[in-house]
């Protein structure tokens, strides 16, 4: 039986409550870690907060918190890393929404940053959020061991940079202009870089914080990779089937823009089956963890059932 099929309503309710609580805690951390709306730069600071706080699934932050819980990491340390990941993720969304990229007017049910302010401010907001994420990770308050802080900075930079998220964005843009469609392997690599690497880091971050052994780190990283791949397929399916109100952003744009997706190659039913297989594989990577990892198991199933 698939992990998706085996999830009952009790697990759903428990996961929903945990996601809601985590999002609230992460928003509180972001409130403390982002600059206050004051001084001559207050318009920038206000837009940074607008981009990060209030809304969004904060799934990556949840992965940080739950992976850290496996190793008894201090909650304040885990929250700082979760907030840093959210800053990095929010920067990517702000830039992705710009007219030169996906040209979106709606994000998380409200106007995108370049619509609420202007394009120049949106560019600066993304730049500022990216650098602020590393300020938070490098600070002594995040972990007493400077080697742990350095490793967190290194691995987040690798996940977000030219051989990670930004590289995936470039491949995505190139695919829109390509005369020959990408094959399944090429689309898989694109999505691994663009979406999967940051989710993989989020799942592994708690093990870095907890100074876990290599095997446990590898298991959480593999879990994150599979969940990231399933998440992207689910996102593509939502673009096809969800309303803008359900998704909190414009939908139905991928096909018109010539986006390279597994959905366009496999069709909805095969793509959905692939997402379910990825969920099953993700859960097997948690076999060496006890019931403290049950929320991670439930999250894997949730990513392919979600409505936004």
Secondary structure in CASP SS format (residue, H / E / C, confidence):
PFRMAT SS
TARGET T0000
AUTHOR 0000-0000-0000
METHOD secondary structure of the structure
MODEL  1
X C 1.00
X C 1.00
X C 1.00
X C 1.00
X C 1.00
X C 1.00
X C 1.00
X C 1.00
X H 1.00
X H 1.00
X H 1.00
X H 1.00
X H 1.00
X H 1.00
X H 1.00
X H 1.00
X H 1.00
X H 1.00
X H 1.00
X H 1.00
X H 1.00
X H 1.00
X H 1.00
X H 1.00
X H 1.00
X H 1.00
X H 1.00
X H 1.00
X H 1.00
X H 1.00
X H 1.00
X H 1.00
X H 1.00
X C 1.00
X C 1.00
X C 1.00
X C 1.00
X C 1.00
X C 1.00
X C 1.00
X C 1.00
X H 1.00
X H 1.00
X H 1.00
X H 1.00
X H 1.00
X H 1.00
X H 1.00
X H 1.00
X H 1.00
X H 1.00
X H 1.00
X C 1.00
X C 1.00
X C 1.00
X C 1.00
X C 1.00
X C 1.00
X H 1.00
X H 1.00
X H 1.00
X H 1.00
X H 1.00
X H 1.00
X H 1.00
X H 1.00
X H 1.00
X H 1.00
X H 1.00
X C 1.00
X C 1.00
X C 1.00
X C 1.00
X C 1.00
X H 1.00
X H 1.00
X H 1.00
X H 1.00
X H 1.00
X H 1.00
X H 1.00
X H 1.00
X H 1.00
X H 1.00
X H 1.00
X H 1.00
X H 1.00
X H 1.00
X H 1.00
X H 1.00
X H 1.00
X H 1.00
X H 1.00
X H 1.00
X H 1.00
X H 1.00
X C 1.00
X C 1.00
X C 1.00
X C 1.00
X C 1.00
X C 1.00
X C 1.00
X C 1.00
X C 1.00
X E 1.00
X E 1.00
X C 1.00
X C 1.00
X E 1.00
X E 1.00
X C 1.00
X H 1.00
X H 1.00
X H 1.00
X H 1.00
X C 1.00
X C 1.00
X H 1.00
X H 1.00
X H 1.00
X H 1.00
X H 1.00
X H 1.00
X H 1.00
X H 1.00
X H 1.00
X H 1.00
X H 1.00
X H 1.00
X H 1.00
X H 1.00
X H 1.00
X H 1.00
X H 1.00
X H 1.00
X H 1.00
X H 1.00
X C 1.00
X C 1.00
X C 1.00
X C 1.00
X C 1.00
X C 1.00
X C 1.00
X H 1.00
X H 1.00
X H 1.00
X H 1.00
X H 1.00
X H 1.00
X H 1.00
X H 1.00
X H 1.00
X H 1.00
X H 1.00
X H 1.00
X H 1.00
X H 1.00
X H 1.00
X C 1.00
X C 1.00
X C 1.00
X C 1.00
X H 1.00
X H 1.00
X H 1.00
X H 1.00
X H 1.00
X H 1.00
X H 1.00
X H 1.00
X H 1.00
X H 1.00
X H 1.00
X H 1.00
X H 1.00
X C 1.00
X C 1.00
X C 1.00
X C 1.00
X C 1.00
X C 1.00
X H 1.00
X H 1.00
X H 1.00
X H 1.00
X H 1.00
X H 1.00
X H 1.00
X H 1.00
X H 1.00
X H 1.00
X H 1.00
X H 1.00
X H 1.00
X H 1.00
X H 1.00
X H 1.00
X H 1.00
X H 1.00
X H 1.00
X H 1.00
X H 1.00
X H 1.00
X H 1.00
X H 1.00
X H 1.00
X H 1.00
X C 1.00
X C 1.00
X C 1.00
X C 1.00
X H 1.00
X H 1.00
X H 1.00
X H 1.00
X H 1.00
X H 1.00
X H 1.00
X H 1.00
X H 1.00
X H 1.00
X H 1.00
X H 1.00
X H 1.00
X H 1.00
X H 1.00
X H 1.00
X H 1.00
X H 1.00
X H 1.00
X H 1.00
X H 1.00
X H 1.00
X H 1.00
X H 1.00
X H 1.00
X H 1.00
X H 1.00
X H 1.00
X C 1.00
X C 1.00
X H 1.00
X H 1.00
X H 1.00
X H 1.00
X C 1.00
X C 1.00
X C 1.00
X C 1.00
X C 1.00
X C 1.00
X H 1.00
X H 1.00
X H 1.00
X H 1.00
X C 1.00
X C 1.00
X C 1.00
X C 1.00
X H 1.00
X H 1.00
X H 1.00
X H 1.00
X H 1.00
X C 1.00
X H 1.00
X H 1.00
X H 1.00
X H 1.00
X H 1.00
X H 1.00
X H 1.00
X H 1.00
X H 1.00
X H 1.00
X H 1.00
X H 1.00
X H 1.00
X H 1.00
X H 1.00
X H 1.00
X H 1.00
X C 1.00
X C 1.00
X C 1.00
X C 1.00
X C 1.00
X C 1.00
X H 1.00
X H 1.00
X H 1.00
X H 1.00
X H 1.00
X H 1.00
X H 1.00
X H 1.00
X H 1.00
X H 1.00
X H 1.00
X H 1.00
X C 1.00
X C 1.00
X C 1.00
X C 1.00
X C 1.00
X C 1.00
END
